[in-house]
Amino acid sequence: MVTHSDEYGVQTKVEISGSNGVWTPCQALPDVLGEDMIKSCGDLSQVLVTQGGVVARLLRGWEALRGFRLLAREPRSGVLVGTVEWVREPCGLWVQHDEPMTGCAYGLHVPERCRLELVA
């Protein structure tokens, strides 16, 4: 497990896929779904997986909806640090499409704005 030398906050938001394939904020859910402190690469993945499962339960009755994604951003800069997508199976069950994508996978262990503040 990679532990970050400096923790940082993230805010998660939900977007849904429209019939035209364009992603838009989910108006039925709060603008900011969650706020969490990230101390390790595993923390960010776990936040995305856990909150994605909660959203899947909240959107269970939305039969016309085919997908949603959960975005994690550093709140002050808006830098995207992670995302995960969920899709609805033909039987109606929500499933996570793939593993969460995080900045950690690309060597970004602290958002750029946080790095600048640490150096200054």
N, C-alpha and C positions, 0 to 999 in steps of 0.2 A: 504494500500500500504506500503510495506517495503521499507524504504529509507536507502540506504547504508551510512555508516559513512564516507566512502572514495569512490570517484568515480574512475572508471578505464576505460581504452579504450578497444575496441574490434575491430577486423577486421573480415569481413564476406567473405566467399569463397563459391563457388558453385561446387558441385560434381554431376555427372550424372550417372545413372545406365546403365551399359553395358548389352549386350545380355547375357553375362555369369553371370550376377548378381553382378559383381565387380563394386564398386564405384570408379570413376576416376575424376580428375579435368576437368571442362568444358573448353576446349581450346578456344571456341568461345567467352568467356567472360573474362574480366580482372582477373588476378590472385587474386587480392584483390578487391572485389566488393564494399565494403564500409568500412569506419572507423567511429566509433561512440563512444561517452562518455556515460557510463552507471552510472546513479545516483540512480536507484531504480530497483527492480525486474520487475516492469511494463515496464520500459524502454527497458530492454533486450527482453522481449516478443514482444513489439511493433516493435522494429528493425527487428526481425525475420519475423514477419507477413508482415510488409510493404515491406521489401526487397524481400521477397518471392513472393509477388504479382507482383513486378516489373520484377523479373526473369521469372515468368510465361508468362508475356506479351512478353518479349524478345525471349522466346523459343517457341512462339505460332506456328511458321511454321515448327517446327521439329516434323513431324508426327510420325517418328519411335521411338522417345524418349518416354519412359513410366514413368520416374520419375526423380526427382532431389531433392537434399537436400542442405540446406543452413546451413553452420557451422559458429559459432561465436567463435573466439579464442582470448585470451589475446595475443597481438602481440609479446611481448618480450619472454615470456615463452612458448607460443604455447598451453597453457592450454585451453582445450575445455570448454566453459562456457554455450553454448547453441546450439540447433539444431532444425530444423523443416524440415519435408519431404513433398513434393508435388507429386501427382500422376495424370496421365491423365485418365480421364473418357472415356468410350467407344465412347461417342459423340465427343471427342476431347478437351473438356474443362479441364483446369488444376484446381485441387482442393487441398486445404491443407489437408493432410492425418489425422492429429491430432493436438492437441494443441502443441505449441513449448515446447520442453524440455529445462529447464534451470537449472543451478547449484543452483539457489535460491530454487527450489523445494526440494533440498537435504541439505539445510542449508548453502550452499556455497555462501555467499553474496559478497565476494571479492576473486579473484583468489589467490591461495597460494603464488605466487611470490610477489604479492602486500602486503600480510600479513607479509611476512618476512621483506620486506623493511620498513613497518610501525613500526615493533617491534625494528629493529636495530637502 
